[in-house]
């Protein structure tokens, strides 16, 4: 899923960009903005997150936050996939809902 490295005051977390999308990683990192900053870069086939914790965190807390971030990346990536897969159905429902309002096209809404 991901690879973790320690570099001085930063923790490097690597995600394969053939598995996870960059927007998913960004959304997940944003969720934890109060706990750490994430400098995100692309290196070959990897999305590299350099995590710097907001306050000195003990190892247990840091480990828990890293595990939570990894889970959130998976969650965000699956949300994107589901959104893409259901887009045609969602668009059809919206088109049907708005087709009778007179908002779309030159339709006239009959007066009651």
N, C-alpha and C positions, 0 to 999 in steps of 0.2 A: 504494500500500500504506500508506504513512505519510508524515508530514511532519515535518521536523526544524527546530527553531529554536534559536538560542543566546541565552540571557539571562544575563548576568553569569556567575555560577558554576554556573548550571544549564543543562541542555540539555532543551528541550521536544520531546517526541516525541508526535505525534498519530496516532491510529488512528480510522478511520471505524467507529462502532459499528453500522453497518448491515452491515459486513463481518466484524468481529471482535467477540467477546463480552468483556464485562468480566471474567468469571472467567478467560478465557484470558490476558488481559493481566496479571492479578494473578499467576497461576501462573508466567508467564514472568518477571515482575519478581522474584518470590521466588527463582527459580533463581540470580539474580545479586546476591543480597543482600549478599554479601561484597565486591562490586566497587563498587556504588552503591546509594543509596536511591532509591526511586521514589515520589513523591507523585502519586497517581492521582486524577484528577477527571473528571467528565463536564461537557462544555461543548457544548450542543446535540447535534449528531450525532457528536461526537468524544469519544474517550477520550484525555485529555491526561496524559502521564507527564512529570513534572518530575524529571529525573535529576540527582542530586548525587553525584559520584564520591567514594568513601571516602578516597582519598588523591590528591594531585595527579597526574593521569594525563596523559601526553603525548597529543598529538592522534591519533597512530596507534593507540595503545591504546584511547583513548576511541571512535574511529571503529569499531574492530573490535568492541568491546563493544556498541555501538549496533546494528551490523549483526547480531551474534549475538542480541541481544534481539529484533529484528524477525523473525528466522528462528524463534526460540523461540515468539513469539506465534502465528505461522502454524502451527507444529507443535501447540501446545496447542489452538488453535481446531479444527484438523482432528481431533485426538483426541476432542474433545467431540462433533463431528459424527458420527464413526464410532461412538462409544459410543451416541449416540441412535439411529442407524440400525440398530445390531445388538442393541439392548435386547430386542426381542421374541424373537429367536432365543436370546439368552443366558438370558432368563427361562424359555423353554420347556425348555432344557437343564437348568437348575437344578430346575425343577418335576419333570421326568422323573427326575432323579437322586435327589431327595428323596422322590418319591412311593412308593418301595419301602422306605423306612427306618422308617416308622411315626411319623416326626416330624411330618408334615403330616396333619391330619385325624384321624379315629378309627380308622385302620387298625391292625390288630394284626400285628406281625411274627411269622411262624411260627417256632416253635422248631425248631432243627436236630436 
